[in-house]
Amino acid sequence: MPAAKNVSLPLARLLGHMADAIAAVRAGESLNTALARCPQEARAGTQALAFHALRWLGAAEIVRRALAKKAPPPAVDALLLGALALLWPPGNPPYADHVLVDQAVSAARKRAQASASFVNAVLRRFIRERDALVAAALAEPLARWNHPAWWLDRLRADWPDRWQAIADADNTHPPMTLRVNARRGTAAGYVARLDEAGLAAEAGPGHVVHLLRPVPVARLPGFAEGEVSVQDAAAQQAAELLLARPLPPGARVLDACAAPGGKTAHLLELADLDLLAIDRDAARLVRVDETLARLGLQATTRAADAADPASWWDGRLFDAILLDAPCSASGIVRRHPDVRWLRRAGDIAALVATQARLLDALWPLLLPGGRLLYCTCSLFRAEGQVQIDAFLQRHGDAFIPASPASPGHLLPLPDNDETRPAPATAASADGFFLTLIEKHRDTTNP
């Protein structure tokens, strides 16, 4: 568990904020949005507690049903579920049982005075009967895997031999992986700097650096000066793959759906490009500008809908396009544990339609002989290989080059990419899908 227990704020207050966040997620709001309302001094501790609770929310739900057949009001239920998740056995418990119960009851008094005795009784009974209650709960798939049933059904269908390992991996803490600015240094050189700062790390492929333990970015040497960024190893493959065969200096490149800007920056760290970064969300596009400013890089940014080129395109074709398409985010639920509880089964078809619309809208903007990289942070084949197979059927001038080879689907497991050895830290990259598509030079006779 992260160091939330070391903050000076009373635990009861953090539990109250955690309950607010859980209630918001259960009502359909993202955790990031909920945390934005949390007071700044409590945000880090609340986030740590909420992350833990959301990873084990399914188990907590099953146990609460066993201990209280009738659900209490949402505000109380969220607190109770969060406390039960924090008492769930896996890993080192973040707090001693008696401390957690005492502080949860204090938080309950502030939320609904009459509920305090109820919360106290449920939590104490769970502690007394924990072994039996946990054993009974684990017979339920929701408690065993902590994913909605429809999500597990998709994983099982797409990855029949790996779905259990994937579901378990989703409940682990993700690694903190860095990307060294290629214009400023190397992975090996930065690992040496980290060692001097007392931070253990190892160099990975390209400009990847794996930290053995996560730290605040303020502790990273040269972060403020633009020498390094935080980016998962799978995400770093996007810019590398698009530029595996170098483009000429000043090549015209489009980064569609660019926010928050990690891939935009990586492209510019690797090559001198005339880069246009667009995103529908003007507020999120501000983060792209901030990232580029920190790194000392330049691009044109524009708030625009990539699926509607008529509203923003100047008619000049692009040498390369990066489409990091909106998706289920099923490959990054370690980092965003609320996603599994927010998504609905029907969302996937809508996302697949959006992805296809973006691909079809952007393809005519590519020069003959140009390349488009399609990627999603999804594990679901419908958003990856199935999507690309359908695209190739629709566009006879498109093909997948043999070199550089596209990794396709990457799983959040240590052996998810045969071309890249797993780090000694045993940290696995996120789930991802990446495929490079090229346009035939003679589009009249592919």
Phi, psi and omega in degrees: 000137177300175192279035179299329183292346183268357180287159184275347181291148177300140180299323180302322179292317178297321178296323177297316177295321177300316180298320177300318180294317179296317179300321180295316179297317180295338177270001175102011181259145180291152179297321179300318179295318180296318181292334179297336178274349181285139177306142186306318184292342181254357191293315183297314180294321178295317180299316180300316179294317182294320178301312180299313183296320182289332176293331184243023184294325178298315178297318179298321180297316180295317180294317180299322177298324180289326185268337180216099186300324179260124181293136175289176177305151186308319182295321179285320180299320180297319177295317181295315179297318179298318179294318178297321178296323179289338178268354181296142192297325192304139176072185179280124179298139184290338180217153173298148184306312186294326178293314182297314180298313180302315183285328176294321177294320176299318178295322179297321180300324180286332182274318181197099187310319184291344183272351187300315181294324177297312179299316179301314183295316182296314183293320180291324177294320178300318180295317181296320187249024190304311184302313181291319181293320179294316180300318179292320181296323184292349173286345178266128181304325181299322179281321183293320187249341179057044173221149173301153183300318183296326180294314179298322179299319179293315178301317182296320180289320183280325186226069187300333181263352187234355191298325181292318178295323178295313181298321177293319180297328181298339183260013177260163176285131180287155177286157171262113184243140184246157172240116179283133178297113185298338178280349188240346182174190181238164178298315181297318179295323181286326175300321178296321177295320178297320179298319178296331180272003179080022181245119182281135182201168175221149179277140175250197178294152177061236181249027180278137172229128178258124174274139177289330176221139179292149177220159173299146184298336179296338179274352182279122180302129175077007181297310182298332182274002176085020182275343185205153177225163174266122178199133181296152183297324179294317179296329180292340180290340184298302181297321180298319182289318180297328182252018180301322168259114189303142171270155177294151177306136180081008179303145183273121186230140175248129170251101181273146182056054195281331185298143009270004170110002181298316181286326175304309181297319182298318177303316183285336174290332186267339186203157174273110188230153167266094193249130173251122178248122180237154176202146181292330187267105182297325180293319179289333179294334176301324179296326176297313180299319180295319179296314180296321179296318180297324184271354180071036183243161183229137174207161171271126178245144183210133174282113185198159177267113182300333181282356181234069184303332181300338182271352184214341187279138182268004177093352178272129183289155180260145173286329182206150179226134172251119177245100173266088196283150173304139185207184182290343185062026182292345179271353185234030182288345171298320182275337182227074187293347178285338188302317184297332180271342180271324182291152174236156184304322181289346180295329189295316180299320179295319178294319178300319179295320178296316179299316179296321179296319178295315179301313183292327180287325185273334184303318179294347181276359185262135176299147168304133185087355180279178184226145177233128175257121176256128178216151174217154174264053184239148174265347187278129184298330179300331180265001183235256187298321179297320178299315183289322177301318179293320179298316180296328177292327182279335188235101182290345180269008182250145176208159177263115181292148177287332180219128000286145182288135177275138181287338183070226181281130173245135181258153181281054182231155184303332182254035187283350183215106184296339181278350182229115181297146178295141179294156179298336178290351185067013178285128179261152177283171179289165171286136186205163170225129180222127175219132177266129179240136178244154178258130178303141181294320176262092185286350178275343182213072184301000000 
